[in-house]
Each structure stands twice: as structure tokens, then as C-alpha cells.
Amino acid sequence: MRLNRLQALRAVLETGSVTEASRRIHRTQPQISRLISALEEEVGFSLFLRQGRGLIPTQECLRFYEGTRHILAGFEEVSRIADSIRNKQDAWLRILTQPYFAYSVTPGAIAEFSRSHPNIRVSLEVRSRVDVGLWMSGQQFDLGLAALPIDFPGIRSRTFANVRLVIAMPEGHRLAAKTILTPDDIKDEPFIALRPFTLLRQRIDDLMEKQRLPLRLIMETSSGQSACQLAALGVGIALADPILAANVPGIVLRDFEPQLSIPYGFLLPASYAPSEQAREFAQLFVRIVKETAPDRVELVSGATGDDEGLLADSFNG
């Protein structure tokens, strides 16, 4: 499959017209039309419905594009790296993270890293937890940040902390008078749950099933941040990550017994050693995570060591 056909498809989808697509990738409109037609012939299904001069993408087109756009991203990343080396440009630190981290400590860590390394440019890609392993295995990134476990060919993972989960509620909630909450305390409370495929949902479901206590679910969300925001607004209570919840105003966090936790970890390409900037950023990231919730973050042995040792253990097995 020719790359220029995929580029034409992306240009049409992102600009909404052949005219704008031709301007974006510097081709004539007939060339764009021929590339789209050739791609349709190659894949064996229609990508667009023609209505007058307009193009409407089919469902098959959108599914195809969603599944293949990482190919274009990977190609462009390779081209950018080659240009950087050829032109002797400054180094890049390429970070891949899930939204879980992108909306909490990652921006602050990047800001601090950039202040101390002004000549190193940073690339941040945010992907779902399911996709992080796939994108990391393509070896386009120096360092991945994710909640573990993630097991994928071509990558290694390194747990650096276990984070104790908490119950989030609005200010003034009756449960805020308690220091530690139990399953009995929350069983009758309106509960904002994450979707069943998420780690936090699996943790609370397993516990409440063992306790034989049902949760009073009032809604589900796929976002930990939205669960915390809804809890702050009084919609209900939620099981939350204290690192993520630290950025939500108007929220109260209480510890939960028995303890539930999630492991924070780094992802690394298995085929080569981590770069110096990746090691430095990892050490900085660990420190900021610990500072954000010092009483609820337990660092794994070795995570407080020097920059070299923090990630070297993962590479050396």
C-alpha cells in the first residue's frame, strides 16, 4: 500500500474537502482524487460517498483510518528524526503516556525538565492505556508512562511506585468526618464508577464482591478525571487516584480500608538502552509523583536511586 494514498486520505478527512487537501499536501485536486480512487480499489470498499462536489466518509473509511493512522505518524516520526540527525539539530525526548498521567503530573514534569534542559525538545503523545503498549512497541518513543501491568512484545516495563487509592467526595460530605472509610461506609452512597475495563473499576468490583456488598452505581465514566470532577460537584463519591485527584478543586479525599492500589510504571523499548534524557526525566517524574501525594505513594525499591540505575534495571532484565 502506497504511503501517498494514505496521506491523501488523511488530508481529505482532516480538511473536509479535496480542494483543501490539495493545498495541504501540495498536489492537484485531480491527483488527490486519483489517489483516493486507487486506495479504494486496493482496499476493496468505498471510502467516500460522492454528493455533488463533496465527499462524505463512509463508516468503513473511518474504521480504516483509525486503524492505520499510526502508520503515517510513525513514518513522519522517522522522517523527523532523520532530519534532526542530518541537520545536527538538538535532541528530542519522545514521551508516550496515557491520559491518566497526561492530566496530572506529566505537564509539571515536562515544564521542570524543559527549564533545566532548554536545548532538548520534548514530544508528548497521549494514548489510551490499551494503545500505549501498541504505540510503544513501534519503538517511536524513548519512554512510556502508564499504569501497569502492560505486557506487549518489544517493550519492557518497570514499576516505580504503588499508589494507594482513595475515596473522593465533595467538600462537606458526611463521610469527610471520617479519616478512613470501609466498604460498609460506601455501600449505600451514590457511586460514580469507572468503566468495567479500567483498573480502578476492577479493583473496587473485586473487593465489594468479596465483601458481598453491592455498590449503588449511579453512573459510569471512562475518565478518572471526570469521575473526580463529578464527585466534587456532589453527584456521588468515587474511587480515585490521589495523584489525578490532586488537580481537582472542591474535592475531599479519604483513605480506604482494605487498601487498594495501582502500580505506576515506565515502558521502554526492549531493543536498546534508555537515553540519558529518558533516565533524567524518569527520575524527575518519580520525585514529582512522590511529592504530589507523599503519604499515599510507596516507591518501589530502586526508584530513589541515581538516574542510571532507575531505568537500567529494566533494560538489563
TIFI-28218 format. One line per field, with one value per residue (C-alpha): residue number from 1; x, y, z. Coordinates in Angstrom, 3 decimals, always signed. Layout:
BEGIN
n	(NUM	...)
x	(X	...)
y	(Y	...)
z	(Z	...)
REM end
This chain:
BEGIN
n	(1	2	3	4	5	6	7	8	9	10	11	12	13	14	15	16	17	18	19	20	21	22	23	24	25	26	27	28	29	30	31	32	33	34	35	36	37	38	39	40	41	42	43	44	45	46	47	48	49	50	51	52	53	54	55	56	57	58	59	60	61	62	63	64	65	66	67	68	69	70	71	72	73	74	75	76	77	78	79	80	81	82	83	84	85	86	87	88	89	90	91	92	93	94	95	96	97	98	99	100	101	102	103	104	105	106	107	108	109	110	111	112	113	114	115	116	117	118	119	120	121	122	123	124	125	126	127	128	129	130	131	132	133	134	135	136	137	138	139	140	141	142	143	144	145	146	147	148	149	150	151	152	153	154	155	156	157	158	159	160	161	162	163	164	165	166	167	168	169	170	171	172	173	174	175	176	177	178	179	180	181	182	183	184	185	186	187	188	189	190	191	192	193	194	195	196	197	198	199	200	201	202	203	204	205	206	207	208	209	210	211	212	213	214	215	216	217	218	219	220	221	222	223	224	225	226	227	228	229	230	231	232	233	234	235	236	237	238	239	240	241	242	243	244	245	246	247	248	249	250	251	252	253	254	255	256	257	258	259	260	261	262	263	264	265	266	267	268	269	270	271	272	273	274	275	276	277	278	279	280	281	282	283	284	285	286	287	288	289	290	291	292	293	294	295	296	297	298	299	300	301	302	303	304	305	306	307	308	309	310	311	312	313	314	315	316	317)
x	(+0.000	+1.484	+2.089	+0.943	-2.524	-2.813	-1.544	-4.220	-6.892	-5.797	-5.657	-9.219	-10.577	-8.832	-9.604	-13.048	-12.517	-10.345	-9.569	-8.139	-6.422	-4.609	-3.305	-2.154	-0.068	+0.836	-0.904	-3.525	-7.161	-7.175	-4.132	-5.937	-8.986	-6.851	-5.037	-8.342	-9.752	-6.607	-6.830	-10.496	-9.595	-6.802	-8.805	-11.923	-14.565	-15.812	-14.112	-16.381	-19.852	-19.820	-22.508	-22.023	-18.547	-18.472	-17.162	-18.779	-16.637	-18.182	-18.103	-15.619	-13.414	-13.385	-12.597	-9.815	-8.307	-8.453	-6.605	-3.897	-3.129	-0.360	+1.470	+1.599	+2.553	+5.373	+6.632	+6.598	+8.415	+11.125	+11.462	+11.691	+14.399	+16.416	+16.139	+17.236	+20.335	+21.213	+20.863	+22.545	+19.559	+19.067	+17.993	+14.410	+12.810	+9.843	+7.296	+4.205	+1.595	-1.986	-4.498	-4.219	-0.809	-1.229	-3.798	-1.917	+1.852	+3.223	+2.802	+4.621	+7.389	+7.872	+7.903	+10.600	+12.620	+12.455	+13.671	+16.756	+17.276	+16.330	+18.062	+16.165	+12.827	+10.011	+7.378	+4.323	+1.846	-1.301	-2.970	-5.410	-3.972	-4.896	-2.995	+0.100	+1.609	+0.957	+2.470	+5.420	+6.186	+6.696	+9.829	+8.947	+9.316	+12.052	+9.839	+6.286	+4.321	+1.448	-0.449	+0.759	+0.550	+1.057	+2.522	+3.377	+6.045	+9.081	+8.769	+9.877	+8.064	+9.473	+7.250	+8.474	+5.611	+2.436	-0.213	-2.867	-6.364	-8.760	-12.450	-13.249	-16.229	-17.360	-16.425	-18.877	-19.853	-20.875	-18.152	-15.492	-15.751	-14.042	-10.308	-10.575	-13.537	-14.565	-16.816	-19.648	-19.305	-19.683	-22.142	-25.228	-23.647	-24.315	-21.197	-19.535	-17.757	-15.193	-15.983	-15.563	-12.365	-10.450	-8.045	-9.819	-13.177	-11.703	-10.169	-13.416	-15.588	-13.311	-13.277	-17.003	-17.721	-15.507	-17.251	-20.629	-21.624	-23.142	-22.226	-25.004	-23.915	-25.485	-23.226	-20.148	-17.349	-14.177	-12.248	-10.801	-10.641	-14.327	-15.199	-13.318	-14.919	-18.383	-17.598	-16.502	-19.847	-21.781	-23.038	-21.679	-18.477	-15.766	-12.715	-9.860	-6.154	-4.861	-2.314	-5.030	-7.477	-4.915	-5.705	-9.477	-10.764	-13.507	-12.752	-12.045	-10.019	-10.190	-8.151	-9.881	-9.525	-8.732	-6.130	-6.433	-3.549	-2.323	+1.276	+2.840	+5.465	+7.767	+7.737	+10.933	+11.875	+13.395	+15.968	+18.102	+19.154	+17.252	+18.721	+20.319	+17.399	+14.915	+16.720	+16.800	+13.134	+12.199	+13.988	+12.272	+8.894	+9.303	+10.133	+7.108	+4.768	+6.046	+5.762	+2.187	+0.845	+3.676	+1.519	-0.152	+2.777	+5.101	+8.192	+9.469	+12.987	+15.482	+13.176	+15.015	+18.434	+20.520	+19.330	+21.330	+20.040	+16.367	+15.874	+18.979	+17.456	+14.593	+16.888	+19.188	+16.261)
y	(+0.000	+3.297	+5.888	+8.798	+7.256	+7.192	+10.763	+11.831	+10.076	+11.797	+15.187	+14.852	+13.654	+16.352	+19.268	+18.150	+18.708	+17.755	+21.413	+21.980	+18.589	+19.509	+22.674	+20.844	+18.159	+20.225	+18.121	+18.985	+18.127	+15.511	+13.891	+13.710	+12.166	+9.583	+8.653	+8.156	+6.078	+3.928	+3.382	+2.370	-0.149	-1.504	-1.920	-3.176	-0.880	+2.676	+5.321	+8.208	+8.856	+11.449	+14.117	+16.770	+18.119	+16.979	+13.783	+12.112	+9.445	+6.025	+4.121	+1.720	+4.686	+5.962	+2.497	+2.038	+5.431	+4.888	+1.606	+2.905	+6.469	+5.315	+4.160	+7.742	+9.024	+6.507	+7.400	+11.120	+10.487	+8.549	+11.357	+13.974	+12.021	+11.656	+15.399	+16.138	+13.954	+15.157	+18.840	+18.339	+19.717	+19.467	+16.191	+15.099	+13.372	+11.379	+10.549	+8.366	+8.474	+7.589	+10.339	+9.162	+10.850	+13.494	+15.321	+15.101	+15.151	+14.938	+18.649	+19.776	+17.242	+18.361	+22.020	+21.396	+19.224	+21.880	+24.585	+22.567	+21.284	+24.194	+22.647	+19.361	+19.388	+17.225	+15.287	+14.148	+11.633	+10.837	+7.493	+5.214	+2.597	-0.093	+1.710	+2.659	-0.816	-0.920	+2.513	+1.855	-1.406	+0.578	+1.999	+5.573	+6.730	+6.946	+6.494	+5.413	+6.336	+4.053	+2.224	-1.370	-4.169	-3.722	-6.733	-6.217	-7.625	-5.416	-3.428	-3.754	-2.375	-1.094	-0.439	+2.553	+3.165	+1.726	+4.398	+3.952	+4.667	+6.939	+7.790	+11.178	+13.254	+16.880	+19.254	+18.991	+15.392	+13.435	+10.815	+13.534	+13.446	+10.055	+9.548	+6.069	+4.634	+0.997	-0.909	-0.613	+3.185	+3.434	+0.632	+2.870	+6.012	+7.103	+5.823	+7.148	+4.176	+3.958	+1.682	-2.089	-2.363	+0.114	-0.864	+1.133	-0.416	-3.897	-3.142	-1.925	-4.596	-7.409	-6.013	-5.413	-8.853	-10.437	-8.368	-9.318	-5.677	-4.184	-0.686	+1.799	+2.738	+5.900	+6.411	+5.190	+7.098	+6.091	+9.055	+9.201	+12.974	+13.296	+10.962	+13.255	+16.381	+14.855	+13.865	+17.440	+18.664	+16.394	+13.824	+10.984	+9.512	+7.748	+5.564	+7.781	+8.034	+10.722	+11.957	+12.695	+13.987	+16.480	+18.757	+18.840	+21.772	+21.320	+17.669	+15.796	+12.567	+9.893	+6.707	+3.387	+0.080	-2.561	-0.794	-0.764	+0.396	+0.612	+0.324	+3.223	+2.211	+3.106	+1.448	+1.100	-0.336	-3.760	-3.494	-0.593	+1.139	+4.217	+7.569	+9.904	+12.329	+9.495	+8.474	+12.044	+12.606	+9.316	+10.351	+13.729	+12.112	+9.782	+12.700	+14.737	+11.756	+11.227	+14.926	+15.103	+12.521	+11.641	+9.599	+7.597	+6.792	+3.907	+3.932	+0.579	-0.405	+1.252	+4.096	+6.534	+5.625	+7.505	+8.274	+5.467	+2.779	+3.711	+2.502	+0.415	-2.454	-2.674	-2.874	-5.408	-7.571)
z	(+0.000	-1.082	+1.558	-0.633	-0.828	+2.955	+3.086	+0.623	+2.685	+5.864	+4.158	+2.866	+6.216	+8.233	+5.895	+4.767	+1.049	-1.894	-2.510	+0.958	+0.912	-2.288	-0.669	+2.414	+0.696	-2.372	-5.001	-7.595	-6.993	-9.788	-8.202	-4.840	-6.494	-8.298	-5.092	-3.251	-6.102	-6.210	-2.461	-2.715	-5.412	-3.279	-0.037	-1.802	-0.309	-0.741	+1.342	+0.431	-0.880	-3.640	-3.350	-5.981	-5.403	-1.791	-0.197	+2.814	+4.552	+4.992	+8.289	+6.685	+5.821	+9.405	+10.782	+8.250	+9.025	+12.789	+12.397	+10.065	+11.070	+13.411	+10.255	+8.996	+12.433	+12.588	+9.140	+9.928	+13.189	+11.341	+8.799	+11.539	+13.369	+10.149	+9.506	+13.049	+12.783	+9.304	+10.244	+13.631	+15.454	+19.215	+20.846	+21.381	+24.340	+22.995	+25.690	+25.350	+28.101	+28.823	+29.735	+33.326	+33.565	+30.892	+33.009	+36.295	+36.843	+33.301	+32.370	+35.513	+34.960	+31.352	+32.399	+35.014	+32.630	+29.903	+32.270	+33.143	+29.571	+27.282	+24.251	+24.403	+22.653	+24.008	+22.094	+24.081	+22.666	+24.670	+24.015	+25.813	+28.118	+25.581	+22.819	+24.822	+24.502	+20.745	+20.113	+22.409	+20.633	+17.439	+19.094	+18.191	+21.804	+24.421	+27.467	+28.225	+31.344	+32.303	+34.986	+34.914	+34.005	+30.271	+28.509	+24.857	+22.529	+22.110	+25.333	+28.932	+31.942	+35.209	+38.241	+40.213	+42.673	+44.143	+44.645	+47.309	+46.017	+47.884	+48.061	+46.512	+47.657	+47.704	+50.500	+53.394	+52.645	+55.759	+55.154	+55.243	+59.032	+58.970	+58.474	+56.950	+55.076	+54.700	+52.288	+54.823	+54.720	+50.946	+50.133	+50.255	+48.809	+45.205	+43.453	+40.302	+38.770	+36.014	+33.099	+33.697	+31.599	+33.800	+36.574	+39.273	+38.447	+38.579	+41.991	+43.581	+41.957	+43.185	+46.715	+47.014	+45.575	+48.231	+50.895	+49.393	+49.406	+46.250	+45.087	+44.495	+40.981	+39.611	+36.593	+34.750	+33.024	+31.227	+32.670	+36.173	+35.909	+35.072	+37.969	+40.355	+38.887	+39.236	+42.819	+43.591	+42.221	+44.575	+42.052	+44.155	+45.553	+43.555	+43.921	+42.762	+42.175	+44.583	+42.010	+39.469	+42.087	+43.404	+40.438	+41.017	+43.126	+45.703	+46.374	+49.612	+49.670	+52.341	+52.691	+52.173	+54.015	+52.973	+50.895	+47.132	+44.965	+41.381	+40.153	+38.262	+35.743	+32.890	+29.490	+27.492	+24.105	+24.663	+21.897	+23.110	+26.306	+27.508	+26.550	+29.050	+28.791	+29.339	+32.523	+33.797	+33.050	+34.741	+37.924	+37.862	+37.267	+40.240	+42.526	+41.451	+41.876	+45.409	+46.263	+44.971	+47.437	+49.848	+52.251	+49.517	+47.227	+48.052	+45.875	+44.684	+45.657	+43.324	+42.289	+44.539	+43.173	+40.657	+37.134	+35.574	+37.911	+37.729	+34.166	+33.658	+35.650	+33.179	+30.211	+31.803	+32.846)
REM end
